[in-house]
Amino acid sequence: MVQSQWPYWLPLRADLRGISPYGAPQIEGVTALNTNENPFPLPSEVVAAMTERLGSVIGNLNRYPDRDAISLRGKLAHYITQTTGVEVTSENIWAANGSNEILQTLFLSCGGADHLALGFTPSYSVHPLIAQITKTPWFAGSRDEDFAIDITKAKKLVREKSPHLVFVTTPNNPSGTSTPIADLKELAEATGSVGGLLVVDEAYAEFSSEPSAVTLLADFPHVVVVRTMSKAFAFAGARTGYLVAKPAVIAASLVARLPYHLSSLTQTAAETALEFTPAMQAEIQVLISERERVAAALIEVGFRVVPSSANFLLFSGFKGEPSAIWQAFLDRGVLIRDIGLRGFLRVSIGTPAENEQFIAALREIAE
Ligand SMILES: Cc1ncc(COP(=O)(O)O)c(C=O)c1O
């Protein structure tokens, strides 16, 4: 609904009247490579185990779930300890319905009208969107032409603006580029010196070989790492995200969360998926090698590809407007993403067969 169409009787906040709901097109019957999902369904052994466990949970749906998801947080802590080498416990983890809810909880607890949030764009557009919904002023810092954060400039900006929340997405969406851990460390120092929280959104961390910002936690208590099971665990439909931080951040999240926000179905499904971590990690390796194959195909037709450590690629160098090329792919049954960045389009890495379809369409379009 656009601004002028809101009914006179609806007491909608004036500052929300001009906002469109977030969302990428959902089109039936096409190959969807537009929302950075994991293209593989859960392995059959995971489905079998989950079906069995969920069966017993369904018998208890008259009861509220564990309000603080202690068991799930313990399993997430184990996964983080195993994959980053940093010893964490359930006291360092908070879980919610997707990392978007985690981000919202951080804004609710540490944002607000008198708290500034700062990010480096282009990046995940939901960060400024939640800032707006929670009435948190947002300052958009910039990235270089190659989408890197100039860390000297970034530190200067942080010292000038004294933000309460600083967001870095790494690997970054939409570029796929990573911020080196040494740069994050410098930014953590600068953010700490002005009394802010450095929120590192690592939604795509499992596709990258850069060390996680979890490794900074011991030295920087104000670092918060946001993770999701949507991508690496092929779990987007189940909605499970989490953060890794010092216990004080978890205590703040408890204040801002809704009671019983995470259903017992979600908690059980997520716990079961985590027990199958090795199977999921094998799929990540397939996606990484497919990413390199698709990148090579884009380069072969003369397009430019931004080096990616995520499960998607940002590309440019095509003739014509992104919207026309986006349509040309759709006409060939492949839905990619026009992220509104001049001269660029983004494609998520699919199954090998889906990638073949993308490459075939690409070759026709580039002719
Ligand atoms: C950078 C980034 N953060 C967070 C999310 C949200 O993921 P979810 O809410 O599914 O955990 C996404 C989703 O695409 C993302 O790209």
PDBQT file of the ligand as one rigid body, heavy atoms in Angstrom, charges set to zero:
ROOT
HETATM    1  C1  LIG A 401      23.175 -10.788   5.919  1.00  0.00    +0.000 C 
HETATM    2  C2  LIG A 401      21.922 -11.457   6.339  1.00  0.00    +0.000 A 
HETATM    3  N1  LIG A 401      21.583 -11.454   7.634  1.00  0.00    +0.000 NA
HETATM    4  C3  LIG A 401      20.469 -12.038   8.077  1.00  0.00    +0.000 A 
HETATM    5  C4  LIG A 401      19.607 -12.670   7.196  1.00  0.00    +0.000 A 
HETATM    6  C5  LIG A 401      18.333 -13.240   7.744  1.00  0.00    +0.000 C 
HETATM    7  O1  LIG A 401      18.323 -14.591   7.784  1.00  0.00    +0.000 OA
HETATM    8  P1  LIG A 401      17.266 -15.408   8.644  1.00  0.00    +0.000 P 
HETATM    9  O2  LIG A 401      16.287 -14.450   9.254  1.00  0.00    +0.000 OA
HETATM   10  O3  LIG A 401      16.650 -16.351   7.678  1.00  0.00    +0.000 OA
HETATM   11  O4  LIG A 401      18.084 -16.094   9.692  1.00  0.00    +0.000 OA
HETATM   12  C6  LIG A 401      19.901 -12.709   5.833  1.00  0.00    +0.000 A 
HETATM   13  C7  LIG A 401      18.986 -13.380   4.900  1.00  0.00    +0.000 C 
HETATM   14  O5  LIG A 401      19.145 -13.460   3.725  1.00  0.00    +0.000 OA
HETATM   15  C8  LIG A 401      21.088 -12.077   5.387  1.00  0.00    +0.000 A 
HETATM   16  O6  LIG A 401      21.412 -12.038   4.103  1.00  0.00    +0.000 OA
ENDROOT
TORSDOF 0
